[in-house]
Amino acid sequence: MKKKMLCLAMMLMVGMTAIVGCNKQVSNDSGSTAQEFNEDKNIDKLRVYFVPSREPQEIITATEPLKEMLTTELGNEGYNVKEVEITVGTNYEAVGEALSAGTADVGLIPGGTYVLYDDGAEVLLTATRDGLKKDSDNAKDWNDGKETEKTTEQAVSYRALMIAGPSEKGKELAEKVNSGEKLTWDDLNSANLSVMSSSSPAGYIYPSLWLQENFNKSITDLQHTVQSDSYGSAMARLASEQVDLIVGYADVRNDYVDKWTSEYGRSSSVWEETNVIGVTPAIYNDTVSVSKTSKIMTDGLKKALSNAFINIGNTEEGKEVIAIYSHKGYKPAKSSDYDNERQAQELIKKLNKQ
């Protein structure tokens, strides 16, 4: 009889253990959940996507060391990642769609792209970057013919600029701004303008807001626009005088100062041959976002990825890699940080329907 009772007690204990093991939300004394303990931390492939704000091959080459860095840092967090795959999307929307579809696990995307796809993407981190010594709302203040120098102060936002090139129309608009005259809608509407895709904050959204504030118009109202697939191609068009104006982030010329006279064939520096004719309000920095539909994404992995990117941004080797996007490091972010961006997007939608 005693043996039967002992067997029954053991069976009950085994049964209860199985029930607890199957329940992924049971907490333990440390406050963790059973989901964290039962999570499979072996990951065959982590798919990281970048937007094409630079030449795609340049991004692929510069971020190659990130594969090993992420593998190491995630390993320190208890995750065994067999492969990190890095992809550059064909455009900003392609990366947002990949995150929404779950074909990308992690995306380094601008705030504008994030808010467009936040039904399928979750923001983890925001990037920090060097501040700039020039930060005036007045376009003329940027046009001293000198480099836009960076500061050691880390900034969480940046400006977008409308930059005139060396074409006759570009010079005409720059001369007007530098002499203190106000530009008219006809001035801008007669120029050829290079823009980025419609989810790019610096390359489309905030310049549209600037046009709305100054002329009650939008980019879609301009007669002569061309969409560039990267800032590199936009700068090349500006140098070859195919376009008169481009829109881009405030230190875009810093990134192409060498190519301006080497690959793009100009004889004078980019600082001498280009001028700012418009300055937008501040834009919140890029994000590290993750897919809400990724099959491997868990709360534990999100936390591990956040720690991994922050740690990478705190090392000299890591800073070299993330410099491709002018990032200096990362800090935790929340969805509400990008509420102003959402308001901007809503305005753009309204403008485009008019």
Stockholm file with secondary structure:
# STOCKHOLM 1.0

chainA/1-354         MKKKMLCLAMMLMVGMTAIVGCNKQVSNDSGSTAQEFNEDKNIDKLRVYFVPSREPQEIITATEPLKEMLTTELGNEGYNVKEVEITVGTNYEAVGEALSAGTADVGLIPGGTYVLYDDGAEVLLTATRDGLKKDSDNAKDWNDGKETEKTTEQAVSYRALMIAGPSEKGKELAEKVNSGEKLTWDDLNSANLSVMSSSSPAGYIYPSLWLQENFNKSITDLQHTVQSDSYGSAMARLASEQVDLIVGYADVRNDYVDKWTSEYGRSSSVWEETNVIGVTPAIYNDTVSVSKTSKIMTDGLKKALSNAFINIGNTEEGKEVIAIYSHKGYKPAKSSDYDNERQAQELIKKLNKQ
#=GR chainA/1-354 SS CHHHHHHHHHHHHHHHHHHHHHCTTCBCTTSCBHHHHHCCCEESCEEEEECCSSCHHHHHHHTHHHHHHHHHHHHHTTCEESCEEEEECSSHHHHHHHHHHTSCSEEEECHHHHHHTTTTEEEEEEEEEEEESCCCSSGGGGCSSSCCCEEEEEESEECEEEEECSSHHHHHHHHHHHTTCCCCHHHHHTSCEEECCTTCIIIIIHHHHHHHHHHSCCGGGCSSEEECSSHHHHHHHHHTTSCSEEEEETTHHHHTHHHHHTTSCCSSCHHHHCEEEEECCCEECCEEEEESSCTTCCHHHHHHHHHHHHHHHTSHHHHHHHGGGTCCEEEECCGGGGHHHHHHHHHHHHHHHC
#=GC SS_cons         CHHHHHHHHHHHHHHHHHHHHHCTTCBCTTSCBHHHHHCCCEESCEEEEECCSSCHHHHHHHTHHHHHHHHHHHHHTTCEESCEEEEECSSHHHHHHHHHHTSCSEEEECHHHHHHTTTTEEEEEEEEEEEESCCCSSGGGGCSSSCCCEEEEEESEECEEEEECSSHHHHHHHHHHHTTCCCCHHHHHTSCEEECCTTCIIIIIHHHHHHHHHHSCCGGGCSSEEECSSHHHHHHHHHTTSCSEEEEETTHHHHTHHHHHTTSCCSSCHHHHCEEEEECCCEECCEEEEESSCTTCCHHHHHHHHHHHHHHHTSHHHHHHHGGGTCCEEEECCGGGGHHHHHHHHHHHHHHHC
//
